[in-house]
Amino acid sequence: MHKKILPLLLACSLLTGCAELPLPDSGSDTEDIKKIKISELTPGDDFYGFMNAAELMEMSLRQDQTRTGTFAQISEKTDDRITEIIEEIAAGSGYEKGSNEQLIHDLYHLAADANAGTLKTEEADTAFFDGLIGKINGTGSVEDLFALWGEMAKDFGFDGVPIPVSVETDLYHADKTILSFGAYPRSISLEDINEDDMEAARTRDQFVTLLAQSGVSRSESRKRAVQIVIAETELAAVLDFEQLEDGTPDLTFHPYETKQLRTELKHITPEQILKMNGITFKMPETVSVALPEQLTVMDGLLDDEHLPMWKDYTVCALLQQFSDMLPPKYRGEALKSGKTDSEYAADIVRQYLQVELGEEYAERYCDAQTVRDVTKISRDIIAKYEELIAANDWMSAEGKQALREKLSAMQLFIGADEPREIDPKNAEQIGDSLLSTCCAANRLGREEQLSQFGKPTDKNGFRSMVPQEVNACYVPDINAFNVTAAIMQAPFYDPNAGYDANLGGIGSVIGHEISHGFDENGMRYDANGNYRPDWIPQADRDAFKALTDKVTEYYNGFRALDSHRVNGKKTLSENLADISGVQCVLAIAGTPDRQKTVLEHYAKVWEELLIDTEAKAQIDKDSHSPASVRINAVVACFDPFYEIYGVKETDALYVAPENRLRRW
């Protein structure tokens, strides 16, 4: 029996200074919840609660859940569909060589047999790790280790190279590609080490476990794991994580002439960075450095003095990369998957055949009429944006023209890409063992990625997200947005709902994503995707900065869990996109009756129930505001909300007309 958990909407949706309703602990039973009188909620005090409280009170969380709601339910539905596709294909036979079905079928059964222990590949798999770990521990210099990293990268796409190299868009010349010297692979984890003293201990314990799996004694593992954490702490100390959370490409794009790097780096050279990645390209004259400050620290760590630490790190990275398919010697019975053969096999297919699964999902669930309908909504929104931009009173004529040209050039990628042609050679990637097959898949993926170097930038926006991902995004360096097949289902898009309801659902999402092309990040990129902040006149940039300052201050006034304030700066880009998207769809709706439908459907699609620790984590980490704030803060910006629901000055959400924010 599942306990009811109080929806956080009743605490996190109210403006600072307003009286708040009582909040039982997450373990409270239904009797506690009855203290809340849903009937007392009003649109003007809590529009999110007014629209969603009754349904949220009927929701419950499973023991394995920390949140549920519209988005989570659609994601679960989509995941169930993917499972059904995998199992359906796995049960069939006679598939054409190289087809999606053949690859999914064969990998599934290979993984299921591996989990069951019937493949009899333990000896070969053990020899694989014995040999690699022997080579790692046998290296006598960092130069030898560079060469070994390069071999591992070429052979199976080793993902632990400390300075990974990839092919990226040259943001200053968006039609071209550039080699990028990337961030330390564990840079995301470094933020926790930087901000939480206990995270260093937890990270150490993770490395202790991995080293112990490799055969090092527990006591020795603890000593050696500390050295890795010390190095990671140095790498973390130089990074501005608050800025990096912005997530825009230009924050990790810093062009350097290679001759400059040869001068600035003291222990390593650009050529050695290519070597450790197994890349034999001729060194280009210019590369991109993701995090220059981190590269400087890494330069000081990649010497023979730190060789023992790097050898231990490499062993840990190797075992972590293949943690779900280690032989017993390196896994131990206590670390077996714990999944049924079918669960394990399906997870492996999801991990290694995302594109193939995406094509199968799209074939079944991305119908042409839905794509046409959502494309029409997209074009309606683009047309309305053009009007809003033209009519705004804070931009110059030159600035407006630049934005409208960018809007006109924006590409739409709705649903899913056309399926690829079947290549019989693809069948060869399924080998005799699961380990060798996954190594081959990693290798092929790496080779495909590196093959893009020297070619024009791939402008296919469908590559930004697979069709089965419930999401949408704007891609600044190709000036395009992608709405995936998976998000085009009820309630975001419902073919049985009216146009206005879908405006409030998928329309607000599309308006949100288009707005990212014109937010504080997107405004740095011109119509062709080039990073060029001066493409907009300085006076317009100054006026826009004044607007974003107001948005930041406004959202700083909202809170969740009684006392945890929304970080208006961290959430600025997403908040601005929410306001802009809703402003656009309300303008399309036009009349009060239609706008009421838009507002109410907008509130429904972000319905969410989550436990308090998850809500706290969202406030700390997420660039999006909590769901209740995404509704209440946005609707309070627009006059129709006040007119339709009779919102008064004494209501909690009331904002004086002269202070109501607009994007345009």
Steps between C-alpha positions, in 0.01 A plus 500: 500500500642837399484794735365826366764769471387860521543689176758771545290740298341622821833618636709590201255696293440798724679830477735608777313656789171323438342273757571136423289192555618231748748252354503147649816289483544288188409193704164637610189296437174606342363641826773766501416600148134550585611809693544668165178640361536486126179693459666804657762525226436786259658583163632829632676342798629182334399432142712185488330362810156613383543301179685194631446446874210255473687271261826528690327404824394175332851420381741277687863414454636149470791410723736538204375849410602843621263684265206447270268715295434579137858493379598194704190310391563570132863392547389175664248439223770557240740273684235228510457539126874459449495186714214361292690574178811326628309194620295481180812506284685261730218246463519511118748357252619513141594867501701652217871531576597844622140602565392660826303186584796269445731711716244537779409130489859375504628741764202423722560126495875543537445715810235266643734203459785697657288583804390137526861384484446271201735672254813342643709810430628544855851384414534736203342791685727446799804487272391832346501677837806313628694611195391863515550539873839335466596750229372791706692399811807423290537844342826663601430860403211729424612495137442122500162558662409754232567235236294242690208742537519552125486125434203462734321793335547348154419144602185554705432870541655529848307783665749580776765692304567801729501745207251357251500625142184528289379669184274796566345792316734796461276757664673791330451329162191289559511328162836340590627250756790527742692264726410562863719421800224410741441512872616231741244217462386527860460880496129474578586311821757763591229752582381285789858462627540878480178576690457209742776388737333160540502444124878466506465211745227339291713536187797347680286204602394446138863486392582270794236255382626504141865455601403216731318335209827511307678303773649776717454447874232708667746689721733573209203602284403765755846658491514501124142619449578809706763603245244493219259712705775752579565541128128536429472762774771703324313466171177610668647800679564700181155464348211744530217248521230763531604637163540156343147406606392754240558217253557712189759374249713815509589439866698194395629636170830687507701500175876472543779492248692180559828693502361700792417179687851368439630810678250505788500129585807394701477122524290389205462603137197518269648204314504295819134584558420353159721202581317421823178495297642271232458769235740510208370816333751761400487760775278788383613857547204577729313292756232573757573459870192427706632616838835681476540532878447129543744421218767702683448296817495177300831602340654511847360158592599306188859432596696200625463611861126437475533179294389262782183704549422502127549126477251447783259747341522313168420166663200657673378665179532172309301300757240776526451515123421128485343467844191326364694221324801420717601133542474353853868565580443873467139511604437265788163339560388792715534731200296300250234694316212383721277514192317227318653393170234689305538819709876493461479433126252782443723744690801406288299551181385841626856600576671387182229521232329832572485608136365166382237500775412857410426404142282209612316725748441764234367244254234394750416818685588800283213531257506741210183685604641581844817633339293717264285632786796583724685653206199725437496609864874569472455716193209686664724573796786618279261732318372643829856542629576707192210728591606523864858583408387765252266659754726505808590844628847443643700401191636709217387445142840347425473259793148396407606430143790282619271295724240458228767381257613244756142391558446462126814285469409277795468132404225269629566136584170348604458133593779284361750474217458278198626147571849419380567253223573144612869410479571124530847582636339629819415141592869436559504709817316224686775265613535182702507674837313792647825670598651482151171616346476807724867578435424490127199729544711751694772483238261558211337792680837661561611450140178653369539802725862562404419453130311830513825696533574707192142470376225763507302508822216251512189719504259215569317608815352154547843391624461721806250259661379149425125471421423301817625778728210695649638844437559791267801726453646796318845453341670841469789406271262380227215739591245220522258345743406137539168369632533126550241239406468394864386837634230524232247304703221595737476725686777698326348420163162329479344452155161479672544832680429838347758730347504728805564215744793389285624859493515485880683166483738437211459862385642637823789253470573609142471866594737433789762337275480768231550760771835343587620636168439847644585462869818619670682201348336478160545875443873431470450300179408640162256355246764257370593367845826694527602616848495876440358704790538824305246395236247692712560875561650581839200715599269202444728274703497753784120520488476122500734482800268735689209266420686189617596674824130556566420135423776385737371720781141391441577129528719555805172580675366145466584212731450128551485296821416807705848650505695397189498786256509456126833613358391755242845520344549126460152454354496820292521345154222248566280755677535743212409223255192409706380861500569542131330175397183576693493861378510369143227235533272738690542749216406233248191402701390863510161483676429441872325166445784364292764646732332331797543164326865578430574600860324202653663248270838660562449450873396137453796387289748593774313317777760338724521322836839453666652432839663780695860385446442490126350848511802628693736340247307665217536843661874441544584347163232545236506789254118481494282644773273258693183407311273712718719805446512434126123543506431763765786734417418489129121545502534793743685690225202525266190717507263227373570300818367786713203566276393137456525401867422831669837515678507781759773705662456302821578169324840342551594490133396858427761711324431866427442565128809715465716219648365213291783356294486445126760342279400718206 
